[in-house]
Amino acid sequence: MSKLTKEIAHLNKMLDSVGTDLGIDDFNPTEFSIFFDIIQEIEEKGKCTMLKAVEVSGKSRSTVYKTIRKLVQKNVLLIEGSTEDKRSFLLKPQI
């Protein structure tokens, strides 16, 4: 195996482990992608609103909102009202 394929295999095992640890190992690839997009936005910008999650994921609003609800039910994310904009809701990691 090449160095790149070894790294890819290692990354895949790490992602599987994260899914198991968080209790989201039953998520489909789209839901995983949305979750990772939200976490990346929070890490890069310090926050992520529900509308921003739709934007950064590139998925439909209903798909993103369903995934957010699943993440909230599994205590991975929390939804809070924004103090800056009462119409906006922030996603907070619980991990």
C-alpha positions in Angstrom: 0.0 0.0 0.0 1.1 3.6 -0.6 1.5 6.1 2.1 -1.7 7.9 0.9 -3.9 4.8 1.0 -2.6 4.0 4.5 -3.5 7.5 5.6 -7.0 7.2 4.1 -7.5 3.8 5.8 -6.4 5.3 9.1 -8.7 8.3 8.7 -11.6 6.0 7.9 -11.0 4.0 11.1 -10.7 7.3 13.1 -14.0 8.6 11.7 -15.7 5.2 12.5 -14.4 5.5 16.1 -15.7 9.0 16.5 -19.1 7.9 15.2 -19.2 5.1 17.7 -18.0 7.3 20.6 -20.7 9.8 19.9 -23.4 7.3 19.4 -24.0 8.4 15.8 -22.6 5.3 14.1 -26.0 4.7 12.6 -25.8 8.0 10.6 -25.7 7.8 6.8 -22.9 9.5 4.9 -25.0 12.7 4.3 -25.7 13.0 8.0 -22.0 12.5 8.8 -21.1 15.2 6.3 -23.6 17.7 7.8 -22.2 17.0 11.3 -18.6 17.5 10.2 -19.5 20.7 8.3 -21.2 22.1 11.4 -18.2 21.2 13.6 -15.8 22.7 11.1 -17.8 25.9 10.9 -17.8 26.2 14.7 -14.1 25.6 14.9 -13.3 28.0 12.2 -15.7 30.8 12.9 -16.5 30.2 16.6 -20.2 29.7 15.9 -22.7 28.1 13.6 -26.3 29.0 13.1 -28.9 26.7 11.8 -29.1 28.7 8.6 -25.3 28.7 8.2 -25.4 24.9 8.6 -27.6 24.7 5.6 -25.3 27.0 3.6 -22.0 25.3 4.5 -23.4 21.8 4.0 -24.9 22.5 0.6 -27.8 20.1 1.5 -31.5 20.9 1.5 -32.9 22.7 4.5 -35.1 19.8 5.5 -32.2 17.3 5.4 -30.0 19.6 7.5 -32.7 20.3 10.1 -33.6 16.5 10.4 -29.9 15.8 11.0 -29.7 18.6 13.6 -32.7 17.2 15.4 -31.0 13.7 15.5 -27.8 15.3 16.8 -29.8 17.1 19.5 -31.6 13.9 20.5 -28.3 12.1 20.8 -26.9 15.0 23.0 -24.2 15.9 20.5 -25.6 19.4 19.7 -27.7 21.9 21.6 -29.8 24.6 19.9 -29.7 28.0 21.7 -31.3 31.3 20.8 -28.8 33.9 19.6 -28.4 36.9 21.9 -27.3 39.0 18.8 -30.3 38.1 16.6 -33.5 36.8 18.2 -34.5 35.2 14.8 -31.3 33.1 14.8 -30.5 29.9 16.5 -27.0 28.8 17.4 -25.7 25.2 17.4 -23.5 24.4 20.4 -21.5 21.2 20.6 -22.1 19.0 23.7 -19.1 16.9 23.1 
